[in-house]
C-alpha cells in the first residue's frame, strides 16, 4: 500500500516490479465484440459508444505498430528519460474475439517491442475458450501479462438491462479458468448502473458486486462511474428519463465503501473514469478526474479508514 494513500495502487506495484514508472499505451487492434456482431447479441452494451469505450488518441486506422510507436513517443515527449518502460494495452472492444492466428499476430506487436515490459488485454468472459487461454498462458511466460474481464455488476437483471449478453456465472467461470493458468486478472465494476428503466442499482446492490469481486481472487480491480456518452444507446435512454443520475458525493461514498470491502492485497487500477471528454454527456462532475480522486482520498482520511478495513473473506455469496 502506498505510504501516501490508504489503498494499493497498481501503478506503484508496477514501479516496484520494474524499477521505474511504467506507462500504458492504449491500442485498437480492430477487433469487434460478440454482442455487436451477432455472435451473442446485437447493439453492444448500452453504455458503449462506437469506439468500444476506447480512450486511445491514435486513430484505429493507424497500424498497430505505428499506434504503439506513437503512443511511446507521446509519453517520452511529456516525461523525457523517465519514460522507458511501457505496457501495450489492447483496450478497444473484445481483444480475444478472433481466430488464434490473428490473436498471435496482434499480441506479437507488443511482445517484440524492446521497451514494452508487459501486455494488458481487455476482453469479455464469454470470449476466452480454452485454446485462447492456452495462448495467453504462453504469452505470460514471455512477458508480464494481465487480462481484464468486465463484470460491471453482480446482478444478472442489471446485465440483461444493459445488454452485456453474458451472465455473472460466465464471468466467474472465466476467472476461475484463467486463474488456473496463473494469469493475473483485473475485474471491472461500474457504479451507478440502471437495473431497469428509471431505476438505479441501490448502494446495497453495488456492494454485493464489490463483495463478489473481493471473493473472486482477482489480482486487481477497476471501479468506474457510469458515463453517458454520445453515440450510445444509453444516451437516448438518458434523454427520455430512463437513466437516473447521481452526484459526485454519492459516487465518492460508494467508492470508499468499496475500498473498505476489498482485500488489502487487491491492486487498484482505477477509481474513476477518464473517457473522451468530447463524448461525455453526464455526469458533468466526472470530467475532472483529479477532483474526484481528491474527494475520494479526503473521504477515506475523514473516515480514518483504509482498503480492506471491512473485508470479510467468508461473506455469503452475493445476491444475483
PyMOL commands that set and color helices and strands:
alter all, ss='L'
color gray80, all
select helices_A, chain A and resi 10-18+64-82+100-111+130-142+156-161+168-179+203-216+233-239+248-261+284-287+289-303
alter helices_A, ss='H'
color red, helices_A
select strands_A, chain A and resi 22-27+85-90+116-123+144-152+184-191+194-196+199-200+220-225+228-229+267-270+280-282
alter strands_A, ss='S'
color yellow, strands_A
deselect
rebuild
show_as cartoon
